[in-house]
Amino acid sequence: MLISNENKQLVRVMEKRYYPRVATDLPASVANKEGISFNVRALDASCEGISIECNTIQRNLVTPGGSFISGGKPIELMISLDVPDDQGDIDKIQAMCHVAFSRRIANNRCKIGMRFIELGENGLSKLSRYIESSLDGAEYHHSC
């Protein structure tokens, strides 16, 4: 990953990720504890978490003004994600997540990053299979 330092120079830094992250474009839905839910697109996923793209109105419904802390604790969201399996069928993965970040990426687009705190039945194995198949033969050392 490249970042800009205080002298406006690009420097390479290592990501501190244990599990590989794969780019995705998958349908998903998120819901908060108050029952507000909406459809989104999953942008990337790993065995630790996922990021989604939504519009600013949706972002403000679940992370008001981009704030992902409420009462001193991370906001929790439920995500339901559709991932293709080896046979081309759809596996549904449901997970409870903590919001790790919320940022605007364009005028009316936001990205919300979430860490899994609880995956539904067989969710971890389904997600692991999807990630492995998405890596297209690249080495995958860290099983979920």
Beta strands, then each sheet from edge to edge (+ up, - down):
strand 1: 2-4
strand 2: 10-12
strand 3: 22-31
strand 4: 37-45
strand 5: 49-55
strand 6: 69-70
strand 7: 73-74
strand 8: 76-84
strand 9: 90-106
strand 10: 109-119
sheet 1: 1+ 2-
sheet 2: 3+ 4- 5+ 10- 9+ 8- 3+
sheet 3: 6+ 7-
end
